[in-house]
Amino acid sequence: MRTDRETIQALSGRLLELTPRAMQLLEDLTLTESEASEFRSTGFLTVPDVLPATVWVRLAEHLLPLLCSISIRVGLEHRETSATTLSVGATFRRVDPHRIHEPDVRAKMAFVLDELGLTELGSSLADLLTPLIRRIVGPLSFRHCYFYIYEEGDYVSIHNDHQVGDRVDVQFPVSLNTAGGIRVLSRGYMQMRYDVAGSMNVLGSRVWHEVPPLLRNDANTAPRRLNMGLRFTPD
Ligand SMILES: [Fe+2]
């Protein structure tokens, strides 16, 4: 029987082959001119068909219980900030050693990510995709990889991430047993961008966005959403 690391390594190897469409984009970066202009105007862009979808779904299904067991639950309560405004609220699970202040907890989470081969997967994927990200956004470099997990009812209300500076998050969300996604402010409205396994979201820090509550489609099956993120910052 394969260990978790062996299974993850086998699926990661196939994931890193990317799709023919991604290889074509990487070979001829001029193909992305329209995508670069969309990112400049909205601060958000989806590039479809970057990762092989069935491999990514299988890997996500394998990772979810493992990552859940080392995750930190994020609970950000809404507060009334005036008679007409409410602060940002959120509930979800985070696996991101860079967001943990306690050295022991941080080291333990980083160790598990290393052991499972996920630190390596993140940096290998970032190495492959950096030319494309730079073509779309400009001179940026990969910093680290993180994972967010959403269970039934989890959400992040409308916010932007201006407080973290000009970071760009490159995300690979996958929703299981539900139609999940992200909403982004574009041309005056919050517009739904559904998760499609294998698509790559490029999320600037100043775009207004939210993760709608994860809804149950089926009485017997819990919805889940995994988002693998690669954090890039300006050079
Ligand atoms: Fe955000």
Residues whose N, C-alpha, C, O or C-beta is under 5 A from the ligand:
A	BS01	LIG	D161
